[in-house]
Amino acid sequence: MCSRSSGRGPMPAIEGLPRLAPRPASSDGPDEVLGRRVIGELFGQPAERSFAVRYWTGSEEAPPGGAPAFTLVFRRPGTLRRTFLPPSELTLADEFARGEVDVEGDLEAAAALPEILAARLRSPARLARVVLMLLRLPRDGGPAPCRRPGAGGGLPRMLAPHGRARDTAAIRFHYDIGNDFYQLWLDRRMVYSCGYFPTGLEDLDAAQEAKLDHVCRKLRLATGERLLDIGCGWGALALHAVRHYGADALGITLSPAQAAHARQQISAEGLEGRCRVEVRDYRDLRQAGGFDKVASVGMFEHVGPRRLQRYFEIAARLTRPGGLFLNHGIVTLDHARRHPLSLRFGRRLVQRGEFIGRYIFPGGELVPLAEALAGAEAAGFETRDVESLREHYAATLRHWRSRLEARRPAAVAQVGEATYRVWRLYLAGCAHAFARGSIGIVQMLLAKPDAQGRCALPGSRRDLYPGPPSGDQP
């Protein structure tokens, strides 16, 4: 999938996809007539759709009145057959990565296509009609199929789910694409988690600095306190805590590439005595009560529901009595949305979430907020604050995609056209999911009371929001 060693199968580079010029439908051949019927069954007739469809002949179907949100382009009849036989999120992503399916216009709006598929394919009769029509389309000689990673996101099947070896392999799968690639589109501190946009006018650098500060203020971090950052990435939070709050920080990651970058930053600033980053599994830490404050930002999505309570138990053991733990992570909102049984059938058929699991984050599993809180409290934590940053993550992802697209030549030179397209699709799809409320991002502030029930928190939240008091302040 990319030119670097990352555990992915190679995908062919796509140098300059030809643009199919739109033309009105006229004297369509039998394959296109059949293709139009397939699209009508899968997404509705043109008047029902908000987007246009362009076929391999150049003819186009557009919704009546107004500009379409985007144009979905199919490059050959066999593309249509491969994309929707079976009709899944993963096959659609595969063909997009190869350039056989393209999107002209709003890619984030196009991320709704699997949801439309799921809603329409809850009808078994429609599914049967679509399959019979697709089987009549030719198997053409398009580009060689992408060699996707095998089952389980390209990780060896014998590795236990969320075991140490598999977790290490999953992290390296994602991050060994290279620091240079991430530097193209992340902020200058290399923060790879949700930014914080208190006014909505911040650029990405300001939003990520605001997030780092928000985390440190929530932890009421003070000079000389010992901070542990679980899943520290490229070390931005640990460095911020040392620079601006006088903390002594330890960051741990499973990615050697991340650790190497963080150590370079620490050395460049002369902070070796107060800030360390190690390649280590959080389960290997033995400093019981060794940290005044603990943070985990964007890591617990990889823990898995079966190991969730053990994760919180380890965090509680590492936190001193009276200390605080901030857990920042993505949660599923499916339990907050009632779906009819027929729609659940459609969603399962379309394999929602398989694309990210296969190409981006193998092994990632989301739990509802209630389940996370229950696991934390069963481990001995007391819940003191919960804040959703869902809209903030949608904004962050839009910044990331815009920056990646602006650096397209450099990205393609580093990882190839197909991988670049995969990452564009991933960032657009996630922005859509957060904006629509399919998933959420939550900061949980957890206290470990001491023997007298005390913890390091003031009597109000006012200190979290700098500036003069106002009537709309929490």
C-alpha positions in Angstrom: 0.0 0.0 0.0 2.9 2.3 0.4 6.6 2.5 -0.4 7.7 2.1 3.2 7.7 -1.1 5.3 4.5 -0.9 7.1 2.9 -4.4 6.9 0.6 -3.3 4.1 0.3 -5.0 0.7 1.4 -2.8 -2.2 -1.1 -0.8 -4.2 -0.4 0.5 -7.7 0.5 4.2 -8.0 -2.0 6.2 -10.0 -0.3 9.0 -11.9 -2.8 11.7 -13.1 -6.2 10.1 -13.4 -7.9 11.1 -16.6 -11.0 13.2 -16.1 -14.1 12.0 -17.9 -15.8 14.9 -19.6 -19.5 15.0 -18.8 -22.0 14.7 -21.7 -25.7 14.2 -21.8 -27.0 10.7 -21.9 -27.6 9.5 -25.5 -27.8 6.2 -27.2 -26.3 4.4 -24.2 -24.9 1.0 -24.6 -26.4 -2.1 -22.8 -23.7 -2.0 -20.1 -24.5 1.6 -19.2 -28.2 1.0 -19.3 -27.7 -1.8 -16.8 -25.3 0.4 -14.8 -27.9 3.1 -14.5 -30.4 0.6 -13.2 -27.9 -0.7 -10.6 -27.2 2.9 -9.4 -30.9 3.6 -9.2 -31.5 0.6 -7.0 -28.5 1.3 -4.7 -28.8 5.1 -4.3 -32.2 6.0 -5.7 -33.2 7.7 -8.9 -31.5 11.1 -9.9 -34.3 13.1 -8.4 -33.8 11.3 -5.1 -30.1 11.9 -4.9 -28.0 15.0 -3.9 -25.1 13.9 -6.1 -24.4 13.3 -9.7 -23.1 10.0 -11.3 -20.8 9.9 -14.3 -20.3 6.7 -16.2 -17.4 5.3 -18.2 -18.8 6.7 -21.4 -18.7 10.3 -20.0 -22.5 10.5 -19.8 -23.8 12.0 -16.5 -26.9 11.8 -14.4 -27.4 14.8 -12.2 -30.1 15.7 -9.7 -32.6 18.2 -11.0 -32.0 21.8 -9.9 -29.0 23.2 -8.1 -25.4 22.0 -8.2 -24.7 18.4 -6.9 -22.8 18.0 -3.7 -20.3 15.8 -5.6 -20.0 13.7 -8.7 -19.4 9.9 -8.3 -17.3 8.7 -11.3 -17.1 5.1 -12.5 -14.3 4.4 -15.0 -15.5 1.2 -16.6 -18.4 -1.3 -16.4 -16.2 -3.8 -14.5 -15.6 -1.1 -11.9 -19.3 -1.0 -11.1 -19.3 -4.8 -10.8 -16.3 -4.9 -8.5 -17.4 -2.0 -6.3 -20.8 -3.5 -5.5 -20.3 -7.2 -5.7 -20.4 -7.4 -2.7 -21.9 -4.0 -1.9 -19.7 -3.1 1.0 -17.8 -0.1 2.4 -14.5 -1.9 1.9 -15.0 -2.6 -1.8 -16.1 1.0 -2.4 -12.9 2.2 -0.6 -10.7 -0.3 -2.6 -11.9 1.0 -5.9 -11.5 4.6 -4.8 -7.9 3.9 -3.7 -7.2 2.4 -7.1 -8.7 5.4 -8.9 -11.4 3.2 -10.6 -14.0 5.1 -8.6 -13.5 8.8 -8.1 -15.2 11.7 -6.3 -15.2 15.2 -7.8 -16.4 17.7 -5.2 -17.2 17.3 -1.5 -15.4 14.1 -0.4 -16.8 14.5 3.1 -20.4 14.5 1.7 -19.5 11.4 -0.3 -18.6 9.6 2.9 -22.3 9.2 3.4 -22.6 6.7 0.5 -22.2 3.6 2.7 -25.0 4.8 5.0 -27.3 5.2 1.9 -26.3 1.7 0.8 -27.1 0.3 4.2 -30.5 2.0 4.3 -31.5 0.8 0.8 -30.1 -2.7 1.1 -32.2 -3.6 4.1 -34.6 -4.9 1.5 -33.6 -8.5 0.6 -35.6 -8.2 -2.7 -33.6 -5.1 -3.7 -30.4 -6.8 -2.8 -31.3 -9.8 -5.0 -32.2 -7.6 -7.9 -28.9 -5.7 -7.6 -26.8 -8.9 -7.5 -28.5 -10.4 -10.6 -27.9 -7.1 -12.5 -24.2 -6.9 -11.4 -23.6 -10.4 -12.5 -24.6 -9.4 -16.0 -21.9 -6.7 -16.2 -18.6 -7.7 -17.8 -15.5 -8.7 -15.9 -13.2 -6.2 -17.7 -9.5 -5.9 -17.8 -9.1 -3.1 -15.3 -6.0 -2.5 -13.2 -4.8 -5.4 -11.1 -6.7 -5.6 -7.8 -5.1 -4.1 -4.8 -3.6 -6.7 -2.5 -5.3 -5.8 0.7 -3.9 -6.9 4.0 -5.3 -10.2 5.2 -7.9 -10.7 7.8 -7.5 -8.7 11.0 -6.0 -5.6 9.3 -2.8 -7.3 8.0 -1.7 -8.6 11.4 -0.9 -12.3 11.9 -4.0 -14.2 12.8 -2.4 -16.2 15.5 -1.8 -13.0 17.6 -4.4 -12.7 20.4 -6.8 -9.8 20.0 -5.4 -6.8 22.0 -2.5 -8.9 23.3 0.9 -7.3 23.6 2.3 -8.6 20.3 -0.8 -7.7 18.3 -1.1 -4.2 19.9 2.6 -3.5 19.1 2.1 -4.7 15.5 -1.1 -2.6 15.1 0.7 0.6 16.3 3.6 0.0 14.0 1.2 -0.8 11.1 -0.2 2.7 11.5 2.8 4.8 12.4 5.6 3.2 10.4 4.3 4.9 7.3 6.8 7.5 8.5 7.1 10.7 10.5 7.7 12.7 7.4 4.2 11.8 6.1 2.5 13.0 9.3 4.6 16.2 9.4 3.0 17.2 6.1 -0.4 17.7 7.6 -0.3 17.7 11.4 0.4 20.9 13.4 3.9 22.0 14.2 3.9 20.1 17.5 2.8 16.8 15.8 -0.4 16.4 17.9 -2.4 13.5 16.4 -5.6 13.8 18.4 -8.6 16.1 18.6 -7.9 19.8 18.7 -9.8 22.3 20.9 -11.5 25.3 19.2 -12.9 27.4 22.0 -14.0 30.3 19.7 -14.1 28.3 16.4 -11.7 30.8 14.8 -8.4 29.1 15.8 -6.1 27.7 13.2 -4.8 24.1 13.7 -1.6 25.2 15.6 -3.7 27.3 18.0 -6.3 24.6 18.5 -3.8 22.0 19.3 -2.0 24.2 21.8 -5.3 25.0 23.4 -6.0 21.3 23.7 -2.7 20.6 25.4 -3.4 23.4 27.8 -6.9 22.2 28.4 -5.6 18.8 29.4 -3.0 20.2 31.7 -5.5 22.5 33.4 -8.0 19.7 33.8 -5.3 17.7 35.6 -4.5 20.8 37.7 -0.9 20.1 36.9 1.6 21.9 39.2 5.3 22.4 39.3 7.3 19.3 40.3 4.4 16.9 39.8 5.0 13.6 38.1 3.0 13.2 34.9 2.6 9.9 32.9 1.4 10.2 29.3 0.1 6.8 28.1 0.3 6.6 24.3 2.3 9.8 24.1 2.7 10.0 20.3 5.4 12.4 19.3 5.7 13.7 22.8 3.7 17.0 22.5 1.8 16.7 25.7 4.8 15.7 27.8 6.8 18.6 26.4 4.0 21.1 26.9 3.6 19.9 30.6 7.3 20.4 31.3 7.7 23.7 29.4 4.6 25.5 30.7 3.6 23.7 34.0 7.0 22.7 35.4 6.0 19.0 35.5 8.4 16.0 35.4 7.0 13.9 32.5 7.3 10.4 31.2 5.7 9.5 27.9 5.3 6.0 26.6 4.6 4.7 23.1 4.8 1.5 21.1 6.1 3.3 18.1 9.9 3.6 17.8 9.5 6.2 15.1 7.4 8.4 17.4 9.8 7.9 20.3 12.8 8.9 18.1 11.2 12.1 17.1 10.1 13.0 20.7 13.7 12.4 22.0 15.1 14.7 19.3 12.7 17.4 20.5 13.5 16.8 24.2 17.3 17.0 23.5 16.9 20.1 21.3 15.3 21.9 24.2 17.7 20.6 26.8 14.9 18.9 28.8 16.4 15.4 29.2 16.4 15.7 33.0 12.7 16.4 33.2 11.1 14.8 30.2 11.5 11.2 28.9 9.9 9.2 26.2 10.2 5.4 26.2 9.1 2.6 23.9 7.1 0.7 26.4 3.7 -1.1 26.9 1.7 0.5 29.7 1.1 -2.9 31.1 4.8 -3.1 31.8 5.0 -0.1 34.1 5.6 -1.1 37.8 5.6 2.3 39.5 2.6 1.8 41.8 1.4 5.2 42.8 4.4 6.7 41.1 2.5 9.5 39.3 0.6 12.4 40.6 -1.3 12.8 37.3 -1.8 10.4 34.4 -3.1 11.2 30.9 -4.1 8.9 28.0 -5.0 10.9 24.9 -6.2 8.9 21.8 -5.0 5.6 23.0 -7.9 3.7 24.7 -9.7 3.0 21.4 -7.0 0.3 21.0 -7.6 -1.4 24.3 -10.7 -3.4 23.4 -13.9 -4.0 25.4 -12.6 -7.2 27.0 -9.5 -5.6 28.4 -11.1 -2.2 29.3 -11.4 -2.8 33.0 -7.8 -4.1 33.2 -6.7 -0.9 31.4 -8.4 1.3 34.1 -7.0 -0.9 36.9 -3.5 -0.4 35.7 -4.0 3.4 35.3 -5.4 3.4 38.9 -2.4 1.5 40.2 0.0 4.0 38.6 -1.9 7.0 40.0 -1.1 8.1 43.6 -3.9 8.3 46.1 -5.5 11.7 45.7 -4.3 12.0 42.1 -6.1 12.4 38.8 -6.4 10.5 35.5 -7.6 12.1 32.3 -8.8 9.7 29.6 -9.4 11.2 26.2 -10.8 8.8 23.6 -13.4 8.0 20.9 -16.7 6.4 21.9 -19.4 4.8 19.8 -22.8 6.6 19.9 -24.7 3.7 18.3 -26.3 2.8 21.6 -27.7 6.4 21.7 -29.3 5.9 18.2 -32.2 3.4 17.8 -31.9 1.6 14.5 -34.6 -0.8 13.2 -33.6 -4.4 12.7 -33.8 -4.1 9.0 -31.3 -1.2 9.0 -29.0 -3.2 11.2 -29.1 -5.9 8.6 -28.1 -3.4 5.9 -25.3 -1.9 8.0 -23.9 -5.4 8.7 -24.1 -6.3 5.0 -22.2 -3.1 4.0 -19.6 -3.8 6.7 -19.5 -0.4 8.2 -16.1 0.3 9.8 -14.2 -2.4 7.9 -12.3 0.2 5.8 -10.6 1.8 8.8 -10.0 -1.6 10.4 -8.3 -2.9 7.3 -6.3 0.1 6.1 -5.8 2.5 9.0 -6.3 1.3 12.6 -6.3 -2.5 12.7 -7.8 -3.8 16.0 -9.4 -0.6 17.0 -12.7 -1.1 18.9 -15.1 1.6 20.3 -17.2 1.2 23.4 -20.1 3.4 24.6 -19.3 6.1 27.2 -21.3 4.3 29.8 -19.2 1.2 29.4 -16.0 3.2 29.8 -17.2 4.9 32.9 -18.4 1.6 34.4 -14.9 0.1 33.8 -13.2 3.2 35.3 -15.3 3.2 38.5 -15.0 -0.6 38.9 -11.2 0.0 38.9 -11.6 2.4 41.9 -11.8 5.8 40.1 -14.4 8.4 40.8 -15.8 10.3 37.8 -15.4 14.0 38.3 -16.0 15.5 34.9 -17.0 14.4 31.4 -16.8 16.6 28.3 -17.7 15.8 24.7 -15.5 17.4 22.0 -17.3 15.8 19.1 -17.6 18.9 17.0 -14.0 19.8 17.8 -12.8 16.5 16.2 -14.8 17.1 13.0 -13.1 20.5 12.7 -9.7 19.0 13.4 -10.2 16.3 10.7 -11.2 19.0 8.2 -8.0 20.9 8.9 -5.9 17.7 8.5 -7.5 16.8 5.2 -7.1 20.3 3.8 -3.5 20.4 4.8 -2.8 16.9 3.3 -4.5 17.9 0.0 -2.5 21.1 -0.1 0.7 18.9 0.1 -0.4 16.3 -2.4 2.8 16.2 -4.5 4.9 15.7 -1.4 2.5 13.1 0.0 2.4 11.1 -3.3 6.2 11.3 -3.6 6.5 9.7 -0.1 3.7 7.1 0.0 2.3 6.8 -3.5 -1.0 8.0 -5.0 -3.1 5.1 -3.7 -2.1 5.5 -0.1 -2.6 9.3 -0.4 -6.2 8.6 -1.6 -6.8 6.1 1.2 -5.8 8.8 3.8 -7.9 11.5 2.2 -10.9 9.1 2.3 -10.2 8.2 6.0 -10.0 11.8 7.1 -13.1 12.8 5.2 -15.0 9.8 6.5 -14.1 10.4 10.1 -15.1 14.1 9.8 -18.4 13.0 8.5 -18.9 10.5 11.3 -18.1 13.0 14.0 -20.2 15.7 12.4 -23.2 13.4 12.1 -22.9 12.0 15.6 -22.1 8.4 14.6 -19.1 8.5 17.0 -18.0 10.9 19.7 -14.9 12.0 21.5 -14.9 12.4 25.3 -12.6 13.6 28.0 -13.2 11.8 31.3 -11.6 13.3 34.3 -11.2 10.6 37.0 -10.0 10.9 40.5 -8.4 8.3 42.8 -9.5 9.5 46.2 -7.1 9.0 49.1 -8.0 7.2 52.4 -9.9 10.3 53.6 -11.8 10.7 50.2 -9.7 13.7 49.1 -8.5 14.4 45.5 -6.6 17.2 43.9 -9.5 19.3 42.7 -10.7 22.8 43.5 -14.4 23.7 44.3 -15.3 24.9 40.8 -14.4 24.6 37.1 -13.6 28.3 36.8 -9.9 27.7 36.6 -10.3 25.7 33.4 -11.4 28.7 31.4 -8.9 31.5 31.5 -10.0 35.1 31.1 -12.5 37.3 33.0 -15.6 35.6 34.4 -18.7 35.7 32.2 -22.3 34.7 32.5 -22.0 31.9 30.1 -18.9 30.4 31.8 -19.4 26.9 33.4 
